[in-house]
Amino acid sequence: MGKVKDIGGRIAALFVSSALGIITGSAIIAPELEVWKSAALAGFVAVAGVVQKLAMASIDGELTKEEIDDAFALRDSARKSKRK
């Protein structure tokens, strides 16, 4: 249950952080677009990428903490700086 809670919380944070960037950009670049639709799309795309990585990592039937961390790592440099 701990892994499920960890993944759920991280997915929610990923959705929000991805959506917030789009809200600012779409308001400036394309004010005629509905902002909430752009934000929802950005959030869903980011979450789908992570879910795909988690699914690939769990094909062997086991999902380790390292595999979860790797799926959520947006950049290698961010992951390396956290390990120091």
Protein Blocks (a to p, Z undefined) as FASTA:
>chain_A
ZZmmmmmmmmmmmmmmmmmmmmmmmmmmmmmbcfklmmmmmmmmmmmmmmmmmmmmmmno
pacfklmmmmmpmbfklmmmmmZZ
